[in-house]
Each structure stands twice: as C-alpha cells, then as structure tokens.
Amino acid sequence: MERTQTIILVAGLGFWVLAWLIMGLWPQTMFSDVPFQTAEELAANPDGSFYDLQKRYPESFAAYYGEATPASYTKALRLGKKIYTAEACWHCHSQQIRPVSNESLRWGPVSRPDEYQNEMHMPQMLGTRRVGPDLSRESGRHSNDWHAAHLYEPTWVVPTSVMPSYKWFYETRQDDEGEERIVPNERGIAIIAYIQWLGSWIDNQDPNFYNVESYLDQGGASK
C-alpha cells in the first residue's frame, strides 16, 4: 500500500514538473527573443486624443497628470489598462477582430499577432463575447466627450445600452469662470485615454464602422 502511494506521489510530482516545463518555462524560452514594447515606448508620441483631454478638462487633467507629455501619457495608459481590467470591461468587450461573421465590416481590419506584443496587451484580453462592440479599433471612432458621456451614463448616447454607469470616474470642479461642472477624475481620464489608444496604430480606418445603416447597406446584419 505504501509503495503504491509513493508511486502515485512521485508520478504526481513528476507530471506537475513536466506541466510547469511545458506550460511555463518552454513558452517563456521560446518567446524570449520576440520584440516586446513597453508602455514608455508606446507613449513616446502621445495620441492626439490625450492632448484633447488636457484641453477639454484642464482643471482635473492638471491636478492628476500635469501636462500632456510622454511620461503622463504612460501613467494614464497604465492606469487605464488597470481600471479596464479591474472593472471587467473585457467581460463584454473583446479585443480581437476575427475573420468571420463580417467582423471586419463592423470593427475594422482583422487583428494581427504583432499587435499584442506590448505591455498594454498583457495579459491579453481577446475575448469572444459580443455584448458590446469589439474595442480593438476604437481609437478615433468617437470623441473624448462622447466617451465621457458614455461612461457617465451610457444610455445618453446609446439608448439601448445595457452597460452600467461608472459615475465614480467623475468629480465636480470649478472652471475658470467659477462654474461647477462634472468632469472625469484621474481614473476617468485614464480609462478614456486607454480606450482611445486601442487601435491608434492603424492607418486609414473607415470612420463609418459603427454606422449601422452603412453596415446594413453593405449586406450585413445588425447586432
């Protein structure tokens, strides 16, 4: 009996070590030479939407990020990705456009493997659900104000939306004229910056991917 238990124990440990080598060490070794961009490299040239956030919400932007620079953009992207993950945005929004079901007509060019070789895509949140649109090519689809309104109260801009509101991304501040207004706080600016970054590396995107009538005219079916 003891001999059988010993064999089972040794076999179990052996398979655990084998699994660690195959699933852990081997992939790390295999991909160790693959180019990998850090957040600092990605933020070297801040996206235009980040400068627009500074212009639209100067008080809160200055309080949390100072000036729009590569360093502040890096900070916003890292925080935005952290919030996106923590708030489980990836439960309903995927970041992988597949070559099926006319996804390229709705959301842009099919995703490429090299797009995921950077810090902002680790861990990768490819997803398969389509509760909300894929966000791989979200950059520039909507203005910063649209995203601010959408995150504050989704049904204001998408009446049929089932997305919850994220009012904790906002705060009340006085503008230069002394009037109070609701503006994105540190987290709000960060999540908008991250969402606007998604797909910013794609050139010549069709601006009408979210235009349902245009999509139907092309023979597609509404979601």
Backbone bond lengths (Angstrom), bond angles and torsions (degrees), N, CA, C in turn:
res aa  C-N    CA-C-N  psi(-1)  N-CA   C-N-CA  omega(-1)  CA-C   N-CA-C  phi
1 M - - - 1.463 - - 1.532 111.44 -
2 E 1.339 114.84 -47.01 1.456 119.10 179.29 1.521 111.37 -63.40
3 R 1.330 115.33 -37.41 1.460 118.89 178.98 1.525 110.61 -63.69
4 T 1.322 117.03 -41.18 1.461 121.31 178.81 1.523 110.96 -63.30
5 Q 1.337 116.43 -42.77 1.460 120.31 178.82 1.525 111.64 -63.97
6 T 1.341 115.22 -38.28 1.466 119.58 178.57 1.520 111.05 -64.24
7 I 1.336 115.68 -43.03 1.473 120.54 179.25 1.525 109.98 -61.89
8 I 1.333 115.71 -44.06 1.475 119.75 -179.91 1.530 110.70 -63.89
9 L 1.339 116.00 -41.25 1.463 120.16 179.64 1.522 111.25 -63.65
10 V 1.332 115.99 -47.07 1.466 120.61 -179.86 1.518 110.38 -63.58
11 A 1.339 116.15 -42.30 1.469 119.94 179.42 1.530 110.56 -63.18
12 G 1.334 115.72 -41.75 1.463 119.62 179.71 1.522 111.65 -62.64
13 L 1.331 115.78 -45.51 1.459 119.76 177.96 1.524 111.54 -63.90
14 G 1.345 114.84 -38.73 1.463 119.72 179.59 1.520 111.54 -63.08
15 F 1.335 117.14 -43.57 1.466 120.78 179.39 1.525 110.65 -67.79
16 W 1.347 117.00 -34.39 1.464 119.94 177.97 1.525 110.21 -64.48
17 V 1.322 116.38 -44.03 1.458 120.67 178.47 1.522 110.54 -64.12
18 L 1.334 116.31 -42.34 1.462 120.83 178.83 1.520 110.76 -61.80
19 A 1.332 116.26 -43.39 1.465 120.02 179.42 1.528 110.66 -63.48
20 W 1.345 117.08 -40.34 1.459 120.49 179.01 1.520 111.07 -63.90
21 L 1.332 116.49 -39.12 1.463 120.01 179.33 1.524 111.24 -66.73
22 I 1.333 116.12 -43.20 1.466 120.79 -176.22 1.521 111.84 -74.87
23 M 1.340 116.66 -44.99 1.461 121.06 -173.91 1.524 113.65 -91.18
24 G 1.325 117.29 -18.31 1.453 119.72 -177.73 1.510 114.51 -112.82
25 L 1.314 116.58 -65.37 1.459 121.00 -174.46 1.520 112.33 -69.96
26 W 1.316 117.73 -43.86 1.465 120.51 -176.40 1.525 112.62 -62.47
27 P 1.366 119.79 -48.60 1.467 118.64 177.53 1.523 112.56 -61.03
28 Q 1.343 116.78 -38.27 1.459 119.93 179.50 1.523 111.03 -63.05
29 T 1.320 116.09 -40.99 1.462 120.62 178.75 1.524 111.12 -69.06
30 M 1.333 115.55 -40.97 1.458 121.08 -176.90 1.523 112.27 -65.01
31 F 1.354 116.43 -36.52 1.460 119.95 -176.27 1.528 113.30 -103.63
32 S 1.314 117.35 11.01 1.462 120.25 -176.82 1.525 112.82 -64.67
33 D 1.318 118.06 -26.04 1.459 121.01 -178.16 1.528 112.98 -95.82
34 V 1.340 117.10 0.85 1.459 120.69 -179.73 1.532 109.30 -74.82
35 P 1.330 118.78 129.62 1.467 120.52 179.76 1.526 111.25 -56.00
36 F 1.325 116.60 137.11 1.461 121.84 -176.90 1.522 108.39 -138.47
37 Q 1.329 117.18 119.49 1.461 121.67 -177.04 1.530 110.81 -88.64
38 T 1.313 115.66 136.34 1.456 121.20 176.12 1.528 109.28 -86.51
39 A 1.320 115.69 169.45 1.464 120.34 178.33 1.528 110.67 -62.62
40 E 1.321 116.13 -37.06 1.469 119.97 178.85 1.531 110.93 -61.44
41 E 1.313 116.88 -40.86 1.468 120.21 178.99 1.522 110.88 -67.92
42 L 1.317 116.91 -40.31 1.459 120.98 -179.67 1.528 111.47 -66.52
43 A 1.335 116.00 -31.17 1.466 121.07 -175.68 1.522 113.23 -95.34
44 A 1.310 117.79 9.14 1.465 121.04 -177.35 1.526 111.88 -58.14
45 N 1.337 116.47 -35.32 1.462 121.43 176.81 1.525 107.90 -122.72
46 P 1.334 118.04 91.81 1.470 121.61 -176.34 1.524 112.74 -51.86
47 D 1.313 115.32 140.24 1.459 121.53 178.55 1.521 109.63 -65.93
48 G 1.324 116.03 149.86 1.457 120.09 -179.50 1.512 113.50 -58.14
49 S 1.327 117.00 -30.46 1.458 119.98 -179.50 1.522 111.61 -65.97
50 F 1.335 117.45 -25.56 1.463 120.42 178.99 1.525 110.03 -70.91
51 Y 1.314 117.01 -40.52 1.464 120.78 175.87 1.533 109.86 -64.86
52 D 1.335 115.38 -34.58 1.460 119.67 179.18 1.529 111.03 -67.13
53 L 1.346 117.00 -35.39 1.465 120.41 176.33 1.525 110.53 -62.31
54 Q 1.328 116.35 -39.79 1.465 120.75 177.59 1.526 110.52 -62.98
55 K 1.325 116.40 -39.17 1.456 120.91 -178.27 1.528 111.95 -71.94
56 R 1.324 116.73 -39.73 1.462 120.74 -175.30 1.526 113.27 -79.44
57 Y 1.305 117.14 -33.02 1.462 120.93 -177.46 1.533 109.37 -128.11
58 P 1.340 117.28 62.26 1.466 121.10 -171.82 1.527 114.30 -60.76
59 E 1.350 117.02 -37.72 1.466 119.30 -176.40 1.527 111.53 -66.12
60 S 1.322 116.69 -54.11 1.468 119.93 -177.89 1.526 111.01 -70.15
61 F 1.334 117.06 -34.98 1.463 119.79 178.75 1.524 110.40 -62.27
62 A 1.332 116.22 -46.00 1.466 120.41 -179.40 1.522 110.85 -64.63
63 A 1.332 116.87 -36.68 1.459 120.64 -177.65 1.522 112.17 -66.59
64 Y 1.331 116.83 -35.13 1.459 119.82 -173.93 1.532 114.22 -106.97
65 Y 1.330 117.01 -26.48 1.459 118.94 -174.76 1.524 113.83 -127.27
66 G 1.325 117.15 -6.20 1.458 118.99 -179.84 1.516 111.00 70.23
67 E 1.318 116.43 -111.82 1.457 122.49 178.30 1.530 109.94 -107.24
68 A 1.320 115.44 158.72 1.461 120.49 176.43 1.521 109.00 -77.86
69 T 1.306 116.72 99.41 1.458 123.41 -179.01 1.530 108.85 -132.58
70 P 1.317 118.36 168.05 1.469 119.71 175.59 1.527 112.37 -55.29
71 A 1.340 117.40 -37.03 1.464 120.54 -179.45 1.528 111.56 -67.15
72 S 1.339 117.33 -44.66 1.463 119.90 -179.75 1.527 110.88 -71.21
73 Y 1.327 116.52 -31.94 1.466 120.26 177.21 1.527 109.90 -67.53
74 T 1.311 117.00 -39.41 1.465 121.09 175.74 1.525 110.42 -60.10
75 K 1.325 115.75 -45.71 1.467 120.91 178.87 1.528 110.96 -59.41
76 A 1.332 116.74 -44.85 1.465 121.14 -178.36 1.530 111.57 -66.17
77 L 1.330 116.50 -42.19 1.466 119.40 -179.56 1.520 111.45 -63.90
78 R 1.318 116.86 -44.30 1.471 119.99 -179.59 1.531 111.09 -63.86
79 L 1.326 116.02 -44.27 1.457 119.33 179.09 1.525 110.55 -67.32
80 G 1.329 116.60 -40.46 1.460 120.48 179.50 1.515 112.11 -61.00
81 K 1.328 116.10 -43.07 1.474 119.73 178.22 1.527 110.33 -64.33
82 K 1.322 116.69 -39.97 1.468 121.31 179.44 1.528 110.44 -62.92
83 I 1.330 116.93 -43.52 1.460 121.32 179.57 1.520 110.48 -67.46
84 Y 1.327 117.00 -43.70 1.468 122.82 179.20 1.525 110.36 -55.96
85 T 1.332 115.92 -40.41 1.456 120.86 179.21 1.522 111.32 -73.56
86 A 1.335 116.49 -46.38 1.460 120.87 -176.86 1.519 112.55 -65.47
87 E 1.332 117.44 -35.75 1.461 120.81 -179.77 1.528 112.23 -83.38
88 A 1.346 115.96 2.60 1.475 121.95 176.40 1.528 112.83 60.30
89 C 1.329 116.82 34.94 1.465 120.34 175.74 1.526 110.63 -58.44
90 W 1.341 115.51 -30.91 1.457 121.40 -177.68 1.525 112.39 -71.28
91 H 1.331 118.70 -7.46 1.466 120.00 175.75 1.527 111.02 -68.68
92 C 1.331 116.02 -32.44 1.466 120.41 -176.63 1.522 113.54 -113.28
93 H 1.334 116.49 -21.89 1.469 120.67 -179.50 1.520 109.56 -113.71
94 S 1.307 116.79 124.34 1.461 120.57 176.85 1.525 109.79 -89.86
95 Q 1.309 116.24 167.80 1.459 122.60 174.17 1.524 107.97 -131.98
96 Q 1.303 115.30 53.88 1.465 121.43 179.25 1.529 108.63 -157.57
97 I 1.323 115.76 108.23 1.458 120.49 177.27 1.515 108.04 -90.86
98 R 1.314 115.71 117.59 1.463 121.24 -173.49 1.533 111.12 -98.77
99 P 1.325 117.67 156.04 1.476 121.31 -179.62 1.519 112.62 -81.20
100 V 1.331 117.30 45.68 1.468 122.43 -179.83 1.524 109.01 -138.85
101 S 1.317 115.97 162.16 1.474 123.18 171.58 1.524 114.43 52.04
102 N 1.324 116.17 33.50 1.469 120.49 178.55 1.531 113.19 56.55
103 E 1.320 117.58 29.97 1.458 119.91 -179.37 1.522 111.79 -62.86
104 S 1.324 117.12 -32.35 1.464 119.69 -179.82 1.529 111.38 -68.59
105 L 1.332 117.66 -24.24 1.459 120.14 176.52 1.522 110.83 -74.31
106 R 1.311 115.83 -32.05 1.465 119.86 -177.23 1.519 113.13 -86.38
107 W 1.336 117.75 -36.92 1.462 119.30 -168.16 1.520 115.29 -127.05
108 G 1.320 117.90 -4.12 1.459 117.53 177.71 1.513 113.04 115.08
109 P 1.332 117.00 -175.35 1.464 121.89 -176.76 1.528 112.72 -54.45
110 V 1.319 115.43 146.02 1.468 121.24 178.04 1.525 109.84 -58.57
111 S 1.319 116.42 140.06 1.465 121.72 -178.11 1.524 111.60 -62.47
112 R 1.334 115.56 146.17 1.453 121.99 179.19 1.532 109.56 -114.87
113 P 1.332 118.12 147.77 1.474 120.59 -179.86 1.519 113.63 -56.99
114 D 1.352 117.51 -37.52 1.462 119.42 -175.88 1.528 113.20 -66.41
115 E 1.320 117.32 -17.80 1.462 120.24 179.48 1.521 112.66 -68.95
116 Y 1.315 116.62 -18.79 1.464 120.51 -174.88 1.525 112.78 -99.71
117 Q 1.325 116.93 7.40 1.466 120.78 -178.25 1.525 111.33 -90.74
118 N 1.322 115.68 57.48 1.457 119.66 179.03 1.525 110.25 -155.46
119 E 1.312 114.74 165.35 1.463 121.58 -175.30 1.521 112.94 -60.53
120 M 1.332 117.24 -35.42 1.456 120.13 -176.56 1.524 113.56 -71.11
121 H 1.321 116.40 -12.46 1.464 120.28 177.72 1.521 111.75 -110.13
122 M 1.303 116.29 21.73 1.461 120.19 177.71 1.519 109.61 -123.24
123 P 1.347 120.39 120.78 1.459 124.15 -2.83 1.524 110.62 -71.26
124 Q 1.309 115.76 152.58 1.453 120.81 -178.82 1.525 110.19 -74.48
125 M 1.322 115.44 136.51 1.461 121.11 179.94 1.521 108.98 -118.94
126 L 1.331 114.91 66.31 1.460 120.27 -175.67 1.524 110.79 -62.54
127 G 1.321 116.87 -55.18 1.455 120.87 177.12 1.512 114.04 72.08
128 T 1.310 115.35 162.30 1.469 121.67 177.41 1.521 111.45 -134.82
129 R 1.328 117.74 -11.82 1.459 119.87 -177.18 1.522 111.15 -77.61
130 R 1.325 115.53 153.43 1.457 120.68 -179.71 1.528 110.42 -128.91
131 V 1.333 116.63 41.84 1.456 119.88 175.12 1.530 108.81 -64.04
132 G 1.321 115.47 -42.09 1.453 121.91 174.06 1.511 108.57 -121.23
133 P 1.318 118.43 171.83 1.466 120.85 -178.59 1.523 112.08 -67.25
134 D 1.318 115.78 154.36 1.453 120.79 172.77 1.528 107.75 -65.18
135 L 1.330 116.38 141.27 1.467 120.26 -176.21 1.526 113.70 -107.71
136 S 1.330 117.11 11.11 1.464 119.96 -178.06 1.517 112.91 -58.27
137 R 1.326 117.86 -31.94 1.462 122.45 -177.05 1.522 111.42 -119.23
138 E 1.313 116.57 32.68 1.470 120.28 -174.13 1.527 113.11 -70.09
139 S 1.313 117.90 -26.45 1.464 121.78 -175.71 1.523 112.57 -49.79
140 G 1.341 116.24 121.15 1.457 120.79 176.01 1.509 115.37 80.39
141 R 1.332 117.92 -4.41 1.469 119.66 179.58 1.534 109.91 -65.52
142 H 1.319 114.96 -39.26 1.455 121.25 -179.78 1.524 108.88 -132.37
143 S 1.313 115.90 159.61 1.459 120.73 -179.97 1.530 109.96 -76.92
144 N 1.325 115.59 166.51 1.461 119.76 175.77 1.525 111.35 -61.68
145 D 1.329 117.01 -37.24 1.462 120.28 178.27 1.527 110.59 -63.45
146 W 1.325 116.35 -38.35 1.471 119.92 178.52 1.526 109.75 -61.61
147 H 1.321 116.85 -46.69 1.457 120.20 179.82 1.525 111.25 -64.52
148 A 1.335 116.62 -38.24 1.458 120.09 178.68 1.529 110.73 -62.23
149 A 1.318 116.63 -44.36 1.465 120.58 178.63 1.526 110.97 -67.80
150 H 1.326 115.98 -39.97 1.465 121.22 -177.39 1.520 112.05 -64.98
151 L 1.319 116.88 -41.70 1.455 120.27 179.77 1.531 111.22 -72.87
152 Y 1.343 117.20 -31.86 1.458 120.66 179.95 1.529 110.78 -72.63
153 E 1.324 116.18 -46.78 1.467 121.03 178.52 1.528 108.14 -151.97
154 P 1.335 117.62 92.54 1.467 122.26 -172.58 1.523 115.27 -51.11
155 T 1.319 118.02 -39.12 1.464 119.92 -175.20 1.520 113.30 -70.72
156 W 1.338 117.66 -10.74 1.457 119.31 175.66 1.518 111.17 -64.43
157 V 1.314 117.16 -35.07 1.466 120.61 -177.36 1.526 112.62 -111.56
158 V 1.343 116.76 -21.31 1.468 121.31 176.50 1.534 107.09 -131.99
159 P 1.330 117.89 89.62 1.466 121.26 -173.73 1.527 115.32 -54.03
160 T 1.326 117.81 -28.95 1.463 120.80 -178.17 1.523 113.36 -92.93
161 S 1.324 117.68 5.55 1.462 121.65 -175.77 1.532 111.83 -63.93
162 V 1.333 115.42 142.16 1.469 121.61 174.83 1.525 110.24 -107.78
163 M 1.321 116.57 7.04 1.461 120.89 -179.16 1.523 110.03 -72.59
164 P 1.337 117.92 139.21 1.470 119.87 176.95 1.519 110.65 -72.88
165 S 1.325 116.33 161.18 1.461 120.02 176.90 1.523 108.95 -84.50
166 Y 1.317 115.53 153.25 1.466 121.86 -178.93 1.526 109.18 -123.65
167 K 1.325 115.38 64.06 1.456 120.30 -174.90 1.530 112.83 -68.40
168 W 1.331 116.96 -16.70 1.465 118.42 176.76 1.527 112.74 -75.34
169 F 1.324 116.69 1.31 1.462 120.94 173.55 1.535 111.05 -88.92
170 Y 1.329 117.13 7.74 1.468 120.23 -171.74 1.532 111.36 -132.71
171 E 1.324 114.23 162.59 1.452 121.71 177.39 1.523 108.55 -150.77
172 T 1.310 116.61 165.79 1.464 121.49 178.81 1.521 109.40 -101.54
173 R 1.321 116.52 127.69 1.467 122.27 179.31 1.525 110.25 -135.51
174 Q 1.318 115.25 157.34 1.456 120.84 176.06 1.520 109.78 -92.63
175 D 1.322 115.78 136.07 1.454 119.21 177.23 1.525 109.85 -85.96
176 D 1.319 116.69 -173.87 1.465 121.37 -176.67 1.526 112.70 -63.03
177 E 1.322 116.15 -22.82 1.463 120.14 -179.35 1.527 112.15 -94.13
178 G 1.341 116.13 5.40 1.452 119.87 177.27 1.516 114.88 84.77
179 E 1.322 117.37 3.66 1.462 120.61 179.84 1.532 110.13 -88.74
180 E 1.325 114.87 139.35 1.461 119.83 179.04 1.525 110.30 -84.02
181 R 1.307 115.17 139.71 1.462 119.81 175.54 1.520 109.56 -148.84
182 I 1.314 114.95 153.75 1.458 121.22 -179.96 1.519 108.38 -85.57
183 V 1.324 116.54 124.39 1.467 121.47 -177.03 1.525 109.44 -133.71
184 P 1.326 117.44 158.74 1.473 120.35 176.47 1.520 110.69 -62.09
185 N 1.319 116.88 138.45 1.458 121.15 174.72 1.530 109.67 -89.80
186 E 1.303 117.99 -162.29 1.468 120.57 -177.82 1.523 111.70 -57.25
187 R 1.324 116.07 -44.40 1.461 120.20 -179.89 1.525 111.65 -70.11
188 G 1.335 116.02 -38.59 1.458 119.48 179.83 1.514 112.54 -62.87
189 I 1.326 116.16 -44.61 1.466 120.40 178.24 1.525 109.88 -63.11
190 A 1.333 116.51 -41.70 1.459 120.72 -177.20 1.526 112.09 -64.69
191 I 1.331 117.99 -45.10 1.465 119.73 -177.27 1.531 110.90 -68.45
192 I 1.334 116.76 -35.75 1.469 119.53 176.71 1.521 109.96 -66.66
193 A 1.334 116.72 -43.12 1.465 120.35 179.05 1.522 110.69 -60.68
194 Y 1.329 117.15 -41.87 1.470 120.48 -179.62 1.523 111.29 -66.38
195 I 1.332 117.12 -44.60 1.464 120.64 -179.54 1.529 110.16 -63.94
196 Q 1.333 116.72 -41.34 1.462 119.98 178.93 1.531 112.01 -69.29
197 W 1.319 116.61 -21.95 1.468 119.69 177.77 1.523 111.22 -74.31
198 L 1.313 117.75 -31.24 1.461 121.70 -176.48 1.536 110.68 -60.55
199 G 1.305 116.32 115.38 1.453 121.39 179.80 1.511 114.45 87.93
200 S 1.334 117.44 3.93 1.472 120.19 -178.10 1.522 112.10 -66.15
201 W 1.337 117.16 -13.88 1.460 120.92 -178.69 1.537 112.10 -87.56
202 I 1.332 117.52 -3.43 1.460 121.50 -179.30 1.518 109.59 -90.35
203 D 1.326 117.02 130.10 1.456 121.77 179.19 1.525 111.20 -95.27
204 N 1.316 115.15 151.36 1.466 122.20 173.37 1.527 112.67 56.38
205 Q 1.322 116.38 50.40 1.455 119.26 176.92 1.520 110.23 -77.72
206 D 1.335 115.52 143.94 1.455 121.37 175.11 1.528 108.52 -70.32
207 P 1.333 119.32 121.96 1.466 121.26 -176.62 1.527 113.69 -74.49
208 N 1.333 118.48 -2.01 1.458 120.55 -174.15 1.531 114.01 -112.65
209 F 1.339 117.03 22.61 1.454 119.04 -178.98 1.525 112.27 -62.94
210 Y 1.331 116.98 -28.98 1.447 120.02 -179.43 1.526 112.35 -96.13
211 N 1.314 116.85 7.07 1.450 121.08 177.93 1.531 107.98 -83.82
212 V 1.321 116.77 104.50 1.469 120.93 -174.12 1.520 111.89 -61.32
213 E 1.343 116.80 -41.72 1.463 119.11 -178.85 1.523 110.59 -62.46
214 S 1.338 116.62 -40.74 1.458 120.90 177.82 1.515 110.40 -62.21
215 Y 1.327 115.57 -41.17 1.457 120.34 -179.38 1.525 110.69 -65.08
216 L 1.349 117.12 -42.29 1.461 120.17 179.99 1.519 110.74 -66.64
217 D 1.349 115.97 -35.55 1.457 119.04 178.86 1.529 111.60 -62.67
218 Q 1.355 116.15 -25.31 1.446 120.43 179.90 1.541 111.68 -86.20
219 G 1.327 115.67 5.91 1.465 118.98 178.00 1.502 114.16 92.70
220 G 1.344 117.95 10.01 1.456 120.09 -178.83 1.515 111.34 -83.73
221 A 1.309 114.46 177.33 1.459 121.09 177.87 1.515 107.44 -119.76
222 S 1.322 116.96 135.62 1.452 120.37 179.92 1.506 110.98 -63.15
223 K 1.332 115.91 150.22 1.464 121.29 -176.61 1.533 109.89 -69.43
